[in-house]
Amino acid sequence: MTLRILCYFQEGCMGCMEQEPINREVERTFGVTVEERDAMKHPEDIRRYALTVTPTVLVLVDGEVKERFEGVAHTETLGAAIEKYR
């Protein structure tokens, strides 16, 4: 089982700036990598994942979206999702 965490952001987005240090904390606490992707540079992902807001954090297991968080997702919320799919 492959767990992947994607965080889509956009330049100048205040929520995205708030999400970035949370992502670092999640990486340290749970030993995972949060892949940060500029949504505007990945239009194919906008369509694939139906992205409408930033930040959006997706938790994928074997390529399938299992959890989706739109807006700022806090450490506890992301941690619970990570632990659920480990």
N, C-alpha and C positions, 0 to 999 in steps of 0.2 A: 504494500500500500504506500503510495507516494503522496505526501502532504505538501501542499504549496500554498503560500499566502501572497496574494497580490494586493497592492494598495495603489489605486489610481488617484492621481492628483492633477492639479492644474496650476500653472504659474499665477501668483497673486491671490490665491485662494486662502483666506484666513483660517478656515477649518483645516485645510491641508497642512498649513504651518503648525497648527496645534497637534495634528496627527503624527507628524514626523518624530518628535521625541517619545511619543507613546510607542511608536513602532520600534524604536531603539530599545526601550525598556522591555517590550515583549520579546525581542530577540535575546536580550541578556537573561531574562527570567526563565524563558521556556526553551532556550537553545534552538531556535528556529531562525530562518531568514525570511524577512518581509521584503518582497521584491516591490520596489516603488517604481511606478511607470507613469510617465506623463501621458495623460489620456489623449491630449491633442496630437501627440506624435504617434499614436497607435489607433487610428480610426477604425481599423478592422476589429479591435477589441471593443470599441464603443458599440459597434453593431453586434458582435458575438455575445457580449455580456449585457446588452441593453443598458449601458451606463447613462444615467441622466443627471447625476450629481457627483461632485467631488467634495471630500474624499469618499471613495467607495473601497471597502476592503472585502475581498473575496477569499474564502477558504475553499480550496479545491482538494479533492481526494481522487487520485487517479484521473485527473483532468475534468472531473465533474464538480460543479459548484455545489457545495454542501451548506455553506453559510454565506450570507451577504449582509454587510453593514454599510448603510448609507449615512453619511455625516460622520462626525468624530466618534470613533469606537475606542472605548477605554480599555486599559490593560486587563481588567477583570473579565470583561466581555470577550475580548479576543482570546484570553487565556482559557476560558471555559470552552470555547469552540475548539481550540487546539487540543486540549486534553480529551475532548469527546472523540476526536478522530485519529488520535495517535495509535 
